[in-house]
Amino acid sequence: MAEDKEQAHQDRIIEQFSQQAVPFTQVPGHHDALQVLVELSGVGERDEVLDVACGPGMVACAFARHARQVTGVDITPAMIEQARQRQAEQRLANLTWDIGTAVPLAYPDHCFSLVLTRYSFHHLLDPQQALSEMIRVCRSGGVVMVADVAIPSAKSAAYDELELIRDPSHTHALTEDEFEALFQHSGLVDCRRSAYGVDIELETQIKASFPKPGDDRVIRELVTADVGIDSLGINARREDGKIVYTVPIAVYVGTKR
């Protein structure tokens, strides 16, 4: 039964992100804070990096400019194809791409000196297991980094409801407390936290999403109704005649013993 649930969820992810493979890169906010992640990770020229759920390769390509080698893995073939195109456009030679799951990761123990993921945990059924897999394939003394949505606990249910309508592959955005606890109990040491916000224009996001027919109207109504209220935790507001909101992102970095 658990295997059936996992397979069904993986199928939803592949369905959604096969459609989103190109539009995802056209949302300006998805290009934000790449340099922040590079700096927080401490990546250097000797590092062998794994980018888990790499999507269209934006993060992996950014890290490839600093690391010895970067591997990107994603479950959606269409995303890997976009990643390969991005690599070619940027003329980067030190990248390899694999199609595969985050749980389990198809790599032996202690393979990489830096293991990271961005914007994936809210699509996973078991983020704790995913983090354990990231730690397993990381070398002793290596770095593990996760960047993802972190919502205040009181607003978590409303945010999840919105995102599940927008993207049926969404599972649960960790609350700030859940994110903190995940790393506190991970076994990683020297953990540190940073944060930033991703500004997104509502109509641009809707165009890049593939909800069920008619749900685009529901999304628009939910976010617009939240202007000045912020029950969703995303500070929906009007700017220059458009609805804009900010997704809060937490970044946790720790070292493997």
Sequence and secondary structure as in RCSB ss.txt:
>XXXX:A:sequence
MAEDKEQAHQDRIIEQFSQQAVPFTQVPGHHDALQVLVELSGVGERDEVLDVACGPGMVACAFARHARQVTGVDI
TPAMIEQARQRQAEQRLANLTWDIGTAVPLAYPDHCFSLVLTRYSFHHLLDPQQALSEMIRVCRSGGVVMVADVA
IPSAKSAAYDELELIRDPSHTHALTEDEFEALFQHSGLVDCRRSAYGVDIELETQIKASFPKPGDDRVIRELVTA
DVGIDSLGINARREDGKIVYTVPIAVYVGTKR
>XXXX:A:secstr
 HHHHHHHHHHHHHHHHHHHTTGGGGSGGGGTTHHHHHHHHT  TT EEEEET TTSHHHHHHHTTSSEEEEEES
 HHHHHHHHHHHHHHT  SEEEEE  SSS SS TT EEEEEEES GGG S HHHHHHHHHHTEEEEEEEEEEEE 
B GGGHHHHHHHHHHH TT     BHHHHHHHHHTSS EEEEEEEEEEEEEHHHHHHT   STTHHHHHHHHHHH
TTTT SSSS  EEETTEEEEEEEEEEEEEE  
